[in-house]
């Protein structure tokens, strides 16, 4: 439009500069308003929420393969996202659990001796160890002080990666699961793949201490500690990780070596080394170390005292593992496989199993089976005599008893004061915790009881030369009718001396003497000599109808040997705690009160010597030694006895069946007398013969010859003679001289 038209320029036109040539000026960038600060997402949002991402570039179109793989990729992203988040939570919880257990773990020294019970060590009369009872703990060992061969054997056998893992071995667990499944068991049944650390955690029962108020028994407590559930495995793993964080590897190994059970009542390496080899754990050679390490798999089954060959075979396997892992050279492995570990003399003999059981029964439980302290008992046991008794029994049964016989026997050897030197409670001698026929069996004594009948008579003034009529003899027993004892030979021998009646074990004279002196007195003498069993009340008392144990009978005979004083058989001389010097208990028996006069006892010994010299006990004769004794056979031959003594020792032998089956062709003067002789011959090896303390009685002089006048005077006036004399006198008066 022309300028002259009078129109005013538009306001917008003023924005153009004069030199802009009709173009609007360039626009200035607008100032942005500052954005508000974004709120930080929470923990859950960070873990599980979707991330806010930048705008993604436009994706290319997927091909056919892309569309096929898309669901799998999505599933993988979903699983992975869930897994790593859950894994982080689990790791956190495990970390907290490990930290909690770590805070509760005590110093390592508190875990080195975890026995609930103490131990009992039994010494023989010379002070040598011959038996153990309870939970034996020889003392603390460490990975530094123990023999390196034992340390290496344990690692090679139980956990070859012990020094490289953190308490758990995934490879070991996987291998154990594979083996269990291949053998048809559940994945957690059988092999566990546990590391030494996990095994130590199990031995510690996850730190739970045995409380008698909480558990019915120690066995129940241990069973709970050995559970194999999945939860239990998990808690053991956490405890093992805490141990790895708290203790060094050698400290963990020390806990394991001190707490592991190694058979034979031995807990820990030191106790096992002493128990089996008679030496300290720091002195073990590779063969001995391998044997102990091999026990850890099955300590009771593989214990060398149970089966030495099986234990040696297991040790050979351990030696091979040690060689494969570089602990031994091939030459060293071969050397010790060819020369396996052997038991010490005490462990090999394992003498006195029955004896040790008897001693343990004679002391209070709180010092014996239930002790919480370590106790040492010094005993009367003589290991040489124990071996003699065991060898004698074995010899007779191998050479003089038919093969396959189930007959049993028992032997007791003691001194005259009642100190028991040897005890065999059955044909199986290397046992413990079984029925002891020497102390627990109560059997009829038969004629072995007769010495107490004659002891009573001698005490009352009878002489061994006094005579008694051996003839048919019957008694009326109230409620039972007539009872007529008979001799074993079914014969009678007329008038015999008391000495002969005992020598030939005649029954009728024994009953007559018992009735003459009084059954009550015979019972009193027997009880005073130590036969505590209930004695028969009838006339059969004299023939041994009462029951007694072999230990009681042998102790009663010891009273005859020592001059007529009673004895209480005993096996313990001293009991004390390991840490104490003073004894808590002394001897549990010995010589007691006098029962009969020394002269009566010595005359009885003289009578009993005739039994072995020429009577029913002739098979018991010991060449070069005086010996006295008495045989005994019960009715139907259910029991056969021989008990006797020399000047040094008393020994008793019983033989029979546990079920009271009659013995076939066996009497007390037969096999029992032979067992007695074989025992005493071995017992007296190296000893000088001594005479028995016996007294031969004065012979009874025959009555002097009387004159006819002395006889008439003794007999008094004869009526016929007096009448004739009176008639003669009358005729003389009438007729005169």
Secondary structure by P-SEA (a helix, b strand, c coil): ccccccccccccccccccccccccccccccccccccbbbbbccccccccccccccccccccccaaaaaaaaaaaaaaaaaaaaaaaaaaaaaaaaaaaaaaaaaccccccccccccbbbbbbbccccccccccccccccccccccccaaaaaaaaacccccccccccccaaaaaaaaaaaaaaccccccccccccaaaaaaaaacccccccccccccaaaaaaaaacccaaaaaaaaaaaaaaaacccaaaaaaaaaaccccccccccaaaaaaaccccccccccaaaaaaaaaaccccccccccccaaaaaaaaaaaaaaaaaaccccaaaaaaaaaccccccccccccccaaaaaaaaaaccccccccccbbbbbbccccaaaaaaaaaaaaaaaaccccccccccbbbbbbccccccccccccccccccccccccccbbbbbcccaaaaaaaaaaaacccccbbbbbcbbbbbcccccbbbbbcccccccccccaaaaaaacccaaaaaaaaaacaaaaaaaaaaaccccccccccccccccccccaaaaaaaaaaaaacbbbbccccccccccccccccccccccccccccccaaaaaaaaaaaaaaaacccccccccccbbbbbbbbbcccccccccccccccbbbbbbbbbcccccccccccccaaaaaaaaaaaaaacccccccccccccccccccccccaaaaaaaacccaaaaaaaaaaaaaaaaccc
